[in-house]
Amino acid sequence: MTEETKNAAPAAADYELFPADYFTPLDLAQIFPGTAPLEIDIGCGDGAFLVAQAERFPERNYLGLEKLAGRVWRGCKKASRLGLTNIRFLRIESSYALQHLLPPASTGMVHLLFPDPWPKSKHRRRRMVTPEFLALVHRLLLPEGRFRIVTDQQNYFEATRRLIAADMFREIDPAPEEIFPITTFEKHFLADGAAIHRLVLRKVG
Ligand SMILES: C[S@@+](CC[C@H](N)C(=O)[O-])C[C@H]1O[C@@H](n2cnc3c(N)ncnc32)[C@H](O)[C@@H]1O
């Protein structure tokens, strides 16, 4: 937030993060003053999920990573309408952010919700979840941190499960009392009657 906007309702543009440089890890304490836990949504789309979470839990902080400018802007506008102070969006290629901008052991929960499915076998290597990506998420999480993956693609779900290294993550049951907001893509898949697959991993090691 700028000095001028600290006491006024933040404008949509204030919700987009522009790192001072792209070669130094972000100073999260400066972006989110205080000691509140941080959750990160990778490929957050229009931010509907993240904004709903941020509204429900003002005592936590939220960072959305998304490569498409229009979607980042939609998320910023949603956050601004609600006057939230605990959420930011970063337009970026998420693996770059995980590798270079996000400090290790900086978040208690990472969400990957309906990653692009790339269903054709010739396109599968474009999928986000790879062993390298899982290692980056592992590095980003605090000890015991959780990684939630949700998809409508059974094949992607099973392929992801096969990639999980036992010395990095343990699959756990979703906490029944923990109800998460529905994402924009989830809304469409549910309307089409698609099955939704959910995986929750806890960091080990
Ligand atoms: C199928 S959409 C799901 C969006 C949102 N999570 C939801 O459930 O409504 C996948 C999103 O991931 C974003 N995305 C895909 N690859 C990405 C990458 N490498 N870095 C950042 N965002 C990415 C896309 O632009 C898109 O908005």
The ligand as a Gaussian input file, in Angstrom:
#p B3LYP/6-31G(d) Opt

LIG

0 1
 C       -7.767000     -23.700000     -15.070000
 S       -7.315000     -22.153000     -14.427000
 C       -7.797000     -22.261000     -12.699000
 C       -7.878000     -20.901000     -12.064000
 C       -8.301000     -20.922000     -10.582000
 N       -7.340000     -21.639000      -9.767000
 C       -9.657000     -21.518000     -10.425000
 O       -9.758000     -22.670000      -9.954000
 O      -10.639000     -20.838000     -10.777000
 C       -5.539000     -22.275000     -14.308000
 C       -4.905000     -20.921000     -14.041000
 O       -3.521000     -21.096000     -13.862000
 C       -2.837000     -20.063000     -14.555000
 N       -1.506000     -20.572000     -14.871000
 C       -1.216000     -21.630000     -15.658000
 N        0.100000     -21.833000     -15.704000
 C        0.653000     -20.887000     -14.902000
 C        1.983000     -20.575000     -14.538000
 N        2.989000     -21.302000     -15.002000
 N        2.195000     -19.532000     -13.709000
 C        1.162000     -18.798000     -13.243000
 N       -0.131000     -19.043000     -13.557000
 C       -0.369000     -20.076000     -14.369000
 C       -3.695000     -19.812000     -15.782000
 O       -3.459000     -18.565000     -16.364000
 C       -5.092000     -19.943000     -15.187000
 O       -5.574000     -18.721000     -14.689000

